[in-house]
Amino acid sequence: MTGIERRGLIVARHRREVVIEDTAGENWQGLIRGRDVRPLTGDEVVFRVEPDGTAVVDTLLPRRTVLERIDSRGRPEGVAANVSLLTIVVTSEPAPDWQLVDRYLVAAALMQIDAALVFNKCDLGDHALESPLAIYTKLGYRVCRTSVVAAQGLRELAVLLDKNRSVLLGQSGVGKSSLLNALLAVEAQAVRGLSSRRLLGRHTTSAAVLHRLPGGGELIDSPGVRRYAPVIADPAALPPGFLEFRPHLDACRFNDCRHLGDLGCAVQAAVERGEIEPQRYLSYVAMRRVLDRLAD
């Protein structure tokens, strides 16, 4: 019956088009109308079906978490909702952008969700990555080593993703699509019928799509977050996003210490003692300067 309100889950979105999965597992092509309701992939919603079969989102149900980024104009932009794990893929080629990795990790820390790194294409071998990866292992982040070609580490990664709703993140060329296809054991675009032209049509490759993994868990592939900066309204909220900073934050001489050459800064003293890796501190400095410019 049309017109009756139903509950559903946004499983794909491209601009103002969405695919909604209802509680019976049926997919509906939908539209976002008006400016007040802006659902993201992963959102739970209330929707109704119009006489022509189009689903219209009426209400967003409360979000547990939301992953946002700063867009090219410096404005907040939603990426995915109700996420419990950020999965960050790196490879030896292209060489990792560790500051980008740190931006993802800060977002996870400030959202109070888990994050993990995936060293993909590890069959190619690159011992130069072991040292920087050890920094993250020491901080408590899980690091999986995977190779689709050698069928290595995929089971370990599937176990990590189980019972989580994760977002797959990383630079272009790190093999995210190959990993996703291997985890699904089918071509990702065929999953849940999302390749059908009656749904998102040609936009399926650029839409943020939620995939259910055979062993459990959900994985959102969002191509639009290769260039990422977390949304942090107050620059002073940034330091706790670096886990190793937290034990030192209360020891700074001044409560409003920016950790950028301030007198009596305990964070910088920890860097000098080797308790905080210089690579991570440089990531903090770069992020802080961006946030200060946006705040101005």
Residue pairs with C-beta under 8 A, 6 or more apart in sequence:
2 48
2 49
2 50
2 51
2 53
3 48
3 49
3 50
3 51
4 48
4 49
5 46
5 47
5 48
5 58
6 22
6 23
6 46
6 47
6 48
6 49
7 22
7 23
7 44
7 45
7 46
7 47
7 61
8 20
8 21
8 22
8 23
8 28
8 44
8 45
8 46
8 47
8 55
9 20
9 21
9 42
9 43
9 44
9 45
9 210
10 18
10 19
10 20
10 39
10 40
10 41
10 42
10 43
10 44
10 45
10 57
10 81
10 210
11 19
11 20
11 21
11 27
11 41
11 192
11 194
11 209
11 210
12 18
12 19
12 41
12 194
12 199
12 200
12 204
12 207
12 208
12 209
12 210
13 19
13 39
13 40
13 41
13 207
13 208
14 200
14 203
14 206
14 207
14 208
15 203
16 31
16 32
16 33
17 29
17 30
17 31
17 32
17 200
17 203
17 207
18 29
18 30
18 31
18 32
18 39
18 55
18 57
19 27
19 28
19 29
19 30
19 194
19 199
19 200
20 27
20 28
20 30
20 45
20 47
20 55
20 57
21 27
21 28
21 192
22 28
27 192
27 193
27 194
27 199
28 47
28 49
28 53
28 55
29 53
29 54
29 55
29 198
29 199
29 200
30 47
30 54
30 55
30 56
30 57
31 54
31 55
31 56
31 57
32 38
32 39
32 57
33 56
33 57
37 57
37 58
37 59
37 60
38 60
38 78
39 45
39 57
39 60
39 81
40 66
40 78
40 79
40 80
40 81
40 208
41 80
41 81
41 207
41 208
41 209
41 210
41 220
41 222
42 80
42 81
42 82
42 83
42 165
42 210
42 218
42 220
43 60
43 61
43 63
43 81
43 82
44 60
44 61
44 82
45 57
45 58
45 59
45 60
45 61
46 57
46 58
46 59
46 61
47 55
47 56
47 57
47 58
48 55
48 56
48 58
49 55
49 56
50 56
63 81
63 82
64 82
65 81
65 82
65 83
65 84
65 111
65 112
65 113
66 78
66 80
66 81
66 82
66 83
66 111
67 78
67 79
67 80
67 81
67 83
67 86
67 107
67 111
67 167
68 76
68 77
68 78
68 79
68 230
68 231
69 76
69 77
69 79
69 225
69 228
69 229
69 230
69 231
70 76
70 77
70 229
70 230
70 231
70 294
71 77
74 294
76 231
79 167
79 208
79 222
79 224
79 225
80 167
80 208
80 220
80 222
82 165
83 111
83 113
83 165
83 166
83 167
83 220
84 113
84 114
84 164
84 165
84 166
85 108
85 113
85 114
85 115
85 116
85 160
85 161
85 164
85 165
85 166
85 167
86 104
86 105
86 107
86 108
86 113
86 114
86 115
86 116
86 166
86 167
86 169
87 115
87 116
87 118
87 160
87 161
87 166
87 167
87 168
87 169
87 219
88 101
88 104
88 105
88 115
88 116
88 117
88 118
88 169
88 170
89 117
89 118
89 120
89 168
89 169
89 170
89 174
89 175
89 176
89 179
90 96
90 101
90 117
90 118
90 119
90 120
90 129
90 170
90 171
90 174
91 119
91 120
91 121
91 124
91 173
91 174
91 175
92 121
92 124
92 125
92 126
92 128
92 129
93 121
93 124
93 126
93 173
94 171
94 172
94 173
94 174
96 129
96 132
96 171
97 171
98 132
98 279
98 283
99 282
99 283
99 286
99 287
100 171
100 227
100 228
101 117
101 136
102 242
102 280
102 283
102 284
102 287
103 228
103 229
103 230
103 283
103 287
104 115
104 169
104 228
105 115
105 136
105 141
105 241
106 230
106 238
106 241
106 242
106 287
107 228
107 230
107 241
108 114
108 115
109 115
109 240
109 241
109 242
109 243
110 230
110 232
110 237
110 240
110 241
114 164
115 141
116 141
116 142
116 143
116 144
116 160
117 133
117 136
117 141
117 142
117 143
117 144
118 143
118 144
118 145
118 146
118 157
118 170
118 179
119 129
119 133
119 143
119 144
119 145
119 146
120 146
120 147
120 148
120 174
120 175
120 179
121 146
121 147
121 148
121 149
121 174
121 175
122 145
122 146
122 147
122 152
122 153
123 147
123 149
123 150
123 152
124 147
132 279
133 143
135 277
135 279
135 280
136 143
137 143
139 243
139 244
140 243
142 160
144 153
144 156
144 157
144 160
145 152
145 153
146 152
146 153
146 154
146 156
146 157
146 179
147 153
148 154
148 175
148 178
148 179
148 181
148 182
151 182
154 179
154 182
154 183
157 179
157 183
158 183
158 213
158 215
158 217
159 215
161 183
161 213
161 216
161 217
161 219
162 213
162 215
162 216
162 217
163 216
163 217
164 217
164 218
165 210
165 217
165 218
165 219
165 220
166 217
166 218
166 219
166 220
167 219
167 220
167 222
167 225
168 176
168 179
168 180
168 219
168 220
168 221
168 222
169 176
169 222
169 225
169 228
170 176
170 226
171 226
172 226
176 221
177 188
177 221
180 188
180 211
180 219
180 221
181 187
181 188
183 213
183 214
183 219
184 191
184 211
184 213
184 214
185 214
188 209
188 211
188 221
189 195
189 204
189 205
191 211
191 212
192 211
192 212
193 199
194 200
194 204
194 207
194 209
195 204
200 207
205 223
206 223
206 224
208 220
208 221
208 222
208 223
208 224
209 220
209 221
210 218
210 219
210 220
211 218
211 219
211 220
211 221
212 218
213 219
229 287
229 290
230 241
232 238
232 241
232 291
234 295
235 258
235 288
235 291
235 292
235 295
236 256
236 258
238 284
238 287
238 288
238 291
239 245
239 246
239 249
239 259
239 267
239 284
240 246
240 249
242 276
242 280
242 283
242 284
244 270
244 275
244 276
244 277
244 280
245 259
245 267
245 270
245 276
245 284
248 266
248 267
248 269
248 270
248 275
248 276
249 266
249 267
251 266
252 259
252 262
252 264
252 265
252 266
252 267
253 262
253 263
253 264
253 265
253 266
254 262
254 263
254 264
257 264
257 265
257 266
257 267
258 288
259 265
259 267
259 268
259 284
259 288
260 285
260 288
261 268
262 268
267 276
267 281
268 281
270 276
271 278
271 281
